[in-house]
């Protein structure tokens, strides 16, 4: 616990510590942003692939003639 207090004092009072803390926050934010961006792109990719597969299945689906049942 004493190490955490020393680290917080360092980050609050030392200009190098402040820059280091800001740098770590920026890098953390960028990592989270890129992770969510990669997730969003992967979701769009999966949706696109599923749409292509659905359209191909519709093209190859056999059409059943319902009029034959009437006679």
N, C-alpha and C positions, 0 to 999 in steps of 0.2 A: 504494500500500500504506500510505503514511503517513496517508492520509485515513481508512482503515478503523480504524487504531489510534486516531486522534483521536476518531472516532465512538464506538468502544467505550468509551473513557475517559469521554466525555460521558454515555453511557448508564449507566455503572456508578456514577459519582460525583455527577452532577448530579440533583437531585430532579425538575427539569423534564424532563430527558432520560429519567429512569426512567418518569415518567408518559407521556411521548411513546412510549417503547418498548412499554409495556403497552398503550397505545391502539392502536398499530399491530398488535400481536399479536391483540388482541380483534377489530379490524376484519378482519384476515386470517382468523381463525377463523370469523367470521360469513359472510364471502364464500365460504369453502369449504363451510360448512354449508348455505348457501342454494343453492349450486351442486349439491351432492349431493341436496338436497331437490327441486330442480327436475328432476334426472335421475330420481329415484325416482318423482315424479309423472308424468313423461313415459312411463316404462316402464309404469306402471299404466294410463295412458290408452291406450297402444298395445295392451296386453293386453285392455282392455275393448272397444275397437273391433274387434279381431280376433275376439273372442267373439261380438259382435253380428253381424258378417259371416258367421261360421260358422253361427250359428243361422238366419239368413235363407237361406243356401244349402241347409240341411237342409230347410227348409219348402218350397222351390221344387224340390227334387230329385224327379225322376220315379221312381215305384215300378215296378220291372220285375216282371212276374209270372213266377215261375220254374216254375209248374205247367204252363204251355203246352209246355215242353220235354219233359215226360214222355209226351205223347201223340203 
